[in-house]
Amino acid sequence: MSRQVVVLGVGLHPFGRFPEKTAQELVREAAIMALDSAGVAFRDVNLVTCGRVQPSSGGAFEAVSELGMTGVPIITTDMACASSSTAFRQACQAIELGVADVALVVGFERMERGLVQANTAGSYKDMMGLGLMPPRYALKAKAYMERYGAPAEAFAQVSVKSHKNATYNKYAHHQKELSLEEVMNSRMVADPITLYQCCPTSDGAGAVVVSAMEVAAQYSSRWVRVAGWGMGTPCYDDAGSLETDADLTDKVAKRIAGEAYERAGIGPDDVDVTQLHDAFTSGEIVRIEALGLCEEGAAADLTVRGETGITGSIPVNTDGGLLSRGHPLGATGVAQIAEIFWQLLGEAGERQVEGPPKVGLCHNAGGGASAGIVVHVFDR
Amino acid sequence: MVTRVHQTGPESMIAAPYDVALIQIDSGPLIEAVSTSQLDERKIATGEPVELVLEALGEDEGGEEIAAYRFKLAGEREEKG
């Protein structure tokens, strides 16, 4: 019988541009905040898992060493944009199996400006101008528009909502409201995705402390439970046809979210608040549907009507999401978990969803078409 | 569906703007491909038949030709069943 796991505490270093700071400084701030929030001392941590993407061999050792040298094992994971969600899953699994009682999960990234190179450097796709993220998400949008007659403005509205939410989040990269006109009239990147419908590259770090439920009371009286999870990559059966699928990754999300719901013993109707992978605006629209939060074809209209906002019927990306909170690749997964932790405990301040919500979901995707998808369901 | 790409990566040998579409090959697989010329989107609907074109993009450092697959609208429009 595997053990129950709870999130005991979370911490973030603000996301944005911090060229003067080292990765260690970013991680230290986030990790100390998470440990304090959990009531856990670093010497009590049995395992550290770390998500980060941009290569610097051994970077995690250095980043974590400032917290203390207690002999704790450190595991680093690269799953592209889903790195720290994967690191979180590794920590949960170690606790479920009794290998660790208390684990610290950290995610961090320091990034350059401009397009993220998703391909292997020098690949034929790079030379052919293919495999870039904006066109891939643009094709999702085009397919959606063609299938359901949705207007381009529906995608822009995702960004308007996201930027508004982020004005309530002091950790967000962009804390400035944008109008629909400003989003629509920003520079075209890949039709219909304009610049303000693309997430920024960011610097940042996040940390989460997890423990076995049976030891949680030693540290804290406030925690949320990891109720279910799903993780995986595409399989051939996920591939569809041009008429039905613009990109198979969202079929994968549907399958993997289904696994998470099954493990949690709930359905999508039970989810009160969601953080999902909105690297570009079309990602949010199609993934709301892939996660089963509404019927297929309904997400664009719900977005336009404000139903995905903090006070709407399906609040999504309450902290601003990747689009406005920012997307320091390795830190995004833990930032999503941090937001769900705060939301479920009623500690989200001005962006608090009424209730407070009882069930939260995180969806994090890494690596384009050959994507790794990680979904977690939390409750309290 | 087609998207016009206005910003590309530093290693791309095809200058932006260019058009990218998802192409379904007769035998099943979906691939992303760049068109040989800018397309008039109004004329492109899902299901439009296209043809494979092999095109030289340039040469590598050793003088070897670098060729790529691209697509163009099929010469004669076929009715799709």
Interface residues (C-beta under 8 A of the other chain):
Chain A: L115 Q117 N119 A121 G122 Y124 D126 M127 M128 G129 L130 G131 L132 P134 P135 R136 A138 L139 A141 K142 A143 E146 R187 M188 V189 A190 D191 P192 I193 A239 G240 S241 L242 E243 D245 A246 L248
Chain B: M1 V2 T3 R4 V5 H6 Q7 T8 G9 E11 S12 M13 I14 A16 Y18 V20 A21 L22 Q24 G28 P29 L30 E32 A33 V34 T46 G47 L57 I66 A68 Y69
